[in-house]
Amino acid sequence: MNMTLIRILPCLLTFIASAAETPQRPAMYFGDDTRHGRPFAKDPSVIRFGGRYLLYYSMAPSTNKAAPKGWAIGIAESRDLVNWKKAGEILPEQECEKNGIVNGRIILLDGKLHLFYNTYGNRAKDALCHATSTDGLRFTRNPTNPVWHPTGDWNNGRAIDVDVVEWRDRLIMYYATRDPEGKIQMLHAIAAPRKSGFGRSDWKSLCDGPVLKPELPWETKCIEAPSVIKRGDTLYLFYGGGYNNDPQQIGCAVSKDGVHFQRLFREPLIPNGPPGDWNASETGHPGVFTDTDGRTYLFVQGNSDRGHTWFLSCYEIGWRDGRPFVIWDSPKFPMKRLTP
């Protein structure tokens, strides 16, 4: 054997082994390490506003004891949807938020940004809140917060993971709650008049029970993280099936009335990745975004270390015969093709 090859072979094998253990990074790969020293960003929601894109995401509690207590919402900005830079934070402010806030979902209505989010750290007492902004960075709280938590004997009173969509003369809000025992996570729907202030008295339940609950094996005991867009006369609801690192994977269901949903797929639209990939532990908590050119993007959270870190990334979504599909070879967001 060539002596040069003998000398470099151990180094080559070490390099190959190291590469195999390093998660494959997608084009967009955003993590916020400003709060506790390791990348941690979850629950993405994106909008185009003021000549740039804004990304809202959940930040874990800070390790700095002088910092505000609990979880908070981070804000990042981008000019191309791929490269992101942190631009701000939304910290707990009201009494109901004192243990933390997460899951900021953003929508533009009549020139003003509306942020819907939930309190966090209160278990069954977590509830949904609302705030508004004219610049995307500074938000004014709804004085009636929290604006919603469910009642009735079919749930445990908790409300998290909110999203909203304009539907005819109403704004429909989807969120996750749990069964009375707190074991099964499922989705519910409420609505408020489109021209209302979205305060506590404006929201009314659309049904006495869940609009979607886990039924398929891969959904295990959890359907959460609803993210909805309207295309024609149909609502498309992307969701996370399975609790975090179960693994959570992404599915899609459709509705013609905003209440009755039918799954489009028996298997995940986007599964978690294989060992060694950035999303080996999960691909979850979708945030769908339609750009001004009509192209659809699905922002997701993922990790490869059972939640020690969390990163955000993005898939481009195409449409064929009324059904979404992943554009694996997207020029902007090329992804390794996954098989459910």
N, C-alpha and C positions, 0 to 999 in steps of 0.2 A: 504493500500500500504506500502511496505517496506520503513522504514524511510531513510535508506541509499540511496535507489533509488530516493526518494523525494529530498534528498539533492543534488544529482549529476545530476538530470534530466535537470535543467536549463543549466548547463555547457555542457551537452551532446547535447542539442538542439542548443546551440550557436556554438559548434564545427561543427555540421552537416551543419548549415547554412553557416558558414564560408567556409567549404570545397566546398559547392555548388557554391559559388561565386568565388573561386580560379580557374583560368584556368588550365585545365589538361595539364601537361607538357609532351611532347613526349621525346623519348630517346635523340635525338639531339635537343638542345634548346639554340641557340647562339644569344646573343645580346651584342652590344658594347656600354657601358655607358661612355666611356672616353671623349667624346666630349661635352656632355651637361647633364650628370648626370642621364640619364635614358636610358635603353636599346634601341638601335636603329641601326638595320642592315637590309639592303634591297638588292635585286637584286643579288642573289648568282651565282657564277661561280666557279667550282671546277676542279682541275687537279692534277694528281699524277706526282711529279717531285722531283728529288734529294732525294729519299728515304722517302718522306713524302707527305702528301696531302696539297695543298694550296687552300684556299678559298678567293676569291675576292668579295667584297661587297661594297655597297654605304653607306657612313657615312653622317649624317646630319651636317649642319653648326655648328661650335663650339660656345659655349656661352662665351668663352674666347676672348675678343676683340683683344688680342695680337696675336691670332692664324690666319693663312691664311684665307682669306674670302671664303665663299661658301662651297658647298659640296665637298667631297673628296672620294677616294677609299681606303678602309681598306683591310688588308691582315691578314688572320689567318692561322695557321698550325695545323695539326693533324696527329697522327699515326694510327688512327682507324676509321676515318670519323665521329665519335660520339662526342668526346671531342676535343674542339678547344681552341686555345690560340692565342691572337693577336700577330702578328709578325712584323707588319709594316704598313705604310701608303704611298699612292701615292697622293701627294698634287698638286694643280694647279701650273703650271710652265710657260707655254707659254702664250702669249698675248690673244689668243683665249680662254684660259682656266680660265681667271682671275675671272670669276663669279662662277666657280665650275666645277667639273667633276664627272661623275657617270657611273654605268652600265659597269664595267670592265668585258669583256668576254675574256677568255684566251684560247690559242691553242698552241700546240707544233708543230713546223715545222722545220725539218732539224736540230734538236738539240737546237733550240732557241725558247724561249717563245715569242709569239706575243699577245699583249693586244689591243683589240679594245674597245673603250669607246666613250662616247659623252660629249660634253660640256653641262653645265646646268646653268640655270638662265638667259638665253637670249631669252626665249619664241620661236618665230618662227625662230629665227636665230641660235638655237642650231644645232650643226653639229657633224659628226663622226670623231674620231681621232684614231691614231695608235701609238704604242710604242713597243719596244723590250727589252728583258732581257735575261741574261745568268744565273741568280740565282733566279729569281722569286720575288725579293725584290726591286731591283734597275732597273729602266726603262729609256731607251733613247728614246726621242720623235722623231717621224718622222718630218723632217724639213718642210714638205709640209702641216702639219696640219692646218686646218681641211682637211681631205682627201675627204669628201663627204657631200654635202647637195643636196636635190632633186630640180629639176627645172620642169617647165611645169605648165599648168593651172589646173591640177587635184589635186594639193597639195598646202600647204601653205609654203613650203620651210624648214620645220623643220625635223630633223632627230635625233632620240633617240633610246634607247633599242636595241642595236646591238647584233647580233650573227653571227658567220661564220662557214662554213663547207667546207671541201675539197670535190670537186666533179669533177672527171675526171681530166682535165688539168687546172682547175680553182679553185679559192677560191670564194665561193658564200657568200655574206653578206646580211643578212636580218635585217631590222630595221623598226621602227614605224615612221609614219608621219601622218599628218592630212589633212583633206579636206580644200579647200580654206577658208572656214569660221572658221576653227580651232575647229570644234565641234566633228567630227568623226575621231577616231584614227584607222589606218589600216597599213598593212605591205606591204613593197616593197622589191625588190630583185635587187642587182647589183653584178658584178663579176669582178675579176682581174686575170690575168695570175698567175698560181701557182708559177712560178719562178720569179715573179716581186718583186719590193720593196714595193708594196701596198701603193704607194704614190698617190697624187691627180690625176695624169694623167693616172693611171693604171685602175681605176674603170670605168665600163660602165654599164649603166642601161640594165636590161634584159627584161623590159616591160614598156609600157607607161601607168602605172596605178597600182593599188594594186594587190598583189598576194593573199591577204586574207583580207576581211573586215567584220565588224559585220553584221550578218544576223539572228542569233538565238536570241530568247528573252533574254536568260541569258547573252548574250554578250553585251547587251544594245547598247552603242554607241562607244565601244572600243574593238579592238583587238591589243595587244601589247606584249612586252617581248617574242619575238621568241627565241626558243632554239631547235637546230636541231642536230640530229644524223643520220648517214647513216647505214642502215642494208641491206646488199645485194645490190639490185638495186633500193632501195626505200629510200627516205628521210622522216624522221618522224619529224614533227614540233610541238613541244609543245608550247602553248601560253597562255597568260592571257586574259580572256574575261571579259569585264567590267572595268571601271575605279577603282582606289583604293577605297576599302571599299564600292563598289557599291552593293554587294560585288564583288571583282574580284575572278574568279574561273578558273580552268585550263582545257583546251581542247587539242585536238590533231588532226592534219591533215597530209595527206601523199601526196607525189608527186613522179613521175617517171622522171621528167625532171628539177626539181628545180624551176619551175615557176607556173605550174598549180597544185593546191592543192585541195584535197577532204577531208572533215571532216570524221573522223571515228565514231564520236558519236554525237547524237543530244543533249545530256545532258553533263554536265561537267564530265571529267574523275576523277577529284578531286574537290569536292565542298567545300565551306566554312563550318566550323563546327557549331554545335548547340550552343545556349547560354551556357556559362560556360566553353567552350573549348578554347584552346589557339588561335585558328583560327576562332573564332566566327564572326569576322568582315571581314575576307577574307583569302583565300588561293591563293596566286598569284605569279607572276613573276618567272616562273620555270627556273631552270638551270639543264639540263640533263647531266649526267656523266656516262661513261662506264669505269669500273675499268679493271685492267689487267687480271682479272679472267673472264671477260665477263659479269659480273653482272651489271645491270643498276640501277642507283639511280637518283631520281628527287628531287633536292633541291628547296625549296620554301621559300617565305616570308609569314608571317601571323601576326595577332594581334587580340586582343579581346576587344580593347578600342577605336576603330575608328581612329587608327593611332597615338595615344599618345605615344605608344611604337611600336617597330617592332622587331620580332624575326625571325631567320632562322631555318628551320628544314628540314627533309628529309624523303621521301618515297622510298621503294624499288619497282622497276617495274619488272614484269614478262612479258613474251611474249607467246602468244598462237595464232596459225594460222595467224601470221603476225600482230597481234593487241596487244597493251600494256594493262596491267591491274595492279592494285595495289596489292602488296602482303601485306595484312593487318596484317598478323601474322608473318611478317619477324623477324627472330631472332635478327638481328641487329637493325632494325627500326620498332618495333611493333607499330601499330597505331590503334586508335579507328575506327572501320568501319563506314564510312559515306554513307548515301543514298542520291543521287542527288535529 
